[in-house]
Amino acid sequence: MKVIVFYSFKGGVGRTALMLHLGMHWADRGKVVALVDMDLQAPGLSFHPWLKKPDANNEFHKVGVSDLLTTFYMTKDHEKRTFTFFSPTKSLREIRPEGNEKKRWGSNGRLMVLPAGDVTIPQSQVIQGADAFPIPAKTPPGEQAPLEQRAMWAFSQKFIEDFSNYKLSNHPRKAGIDYLLIDCRTGYPELAELTLGYMADRLVLVSGLNQQNLKGLDITLKKLRLGEKLRPARVEKGMYASEILVAFSPVPAHSFEDPDARKALEDGELVLKNNRQPS
């Protein structure tokens, strides 16, 4: 299973649309794709019109990312050195093409979503039935890392493990998940550190070409650079994904004929050049 995180400093740059269309592309080719909505400020994916309504027979189909995180934070016990985790795959819902409820994607492909969940603030409800796990002493953040950091790392590993072990009971081959795509943006620092730092195999950074977006892209890339002082202390050197794709969106039409559009693309290329690691 490949884990790809789609991240942007600002909203409105087509990040969710890019991720969704890539998931549809793979599902049409017979792949099983799970999409995770970690944009807790503006969870557009969770309200997609093709998203199948919650199953009345599954009490957890309304549970989402925010509920998992609330349960984690409110039940974490530093004295007992435990954290609480709820299986996110219990809350997966299917996306099916509009107009034909029975139709699925090509060659037994599947497209599923873990929604954002309850995004009201403050949130205090914990999920009943979650399990407690020990916070490991030996983790990549190191034995000297704060307990909070080691707990977050352990949570991320359980999250990925749960999706890796998931099998579709209604699939002819009882297939597992081929691609886990995570939609995230700035706003909640721990989400960026969790997804970019602990979960991702690959990163897709989506940025507009105006100065505000390019400044945000520059800040993000600086934090991802190895050894960069701006890198969050809770994510150790070398723990970010090493493969990064930057997508500029939208690219102005007739960009080669418009001097302002050419200048915007040149500014974007300069940001990438200034943050590129030596090979």
Disulfide bonds with the S-S distance in Angstrom:
none
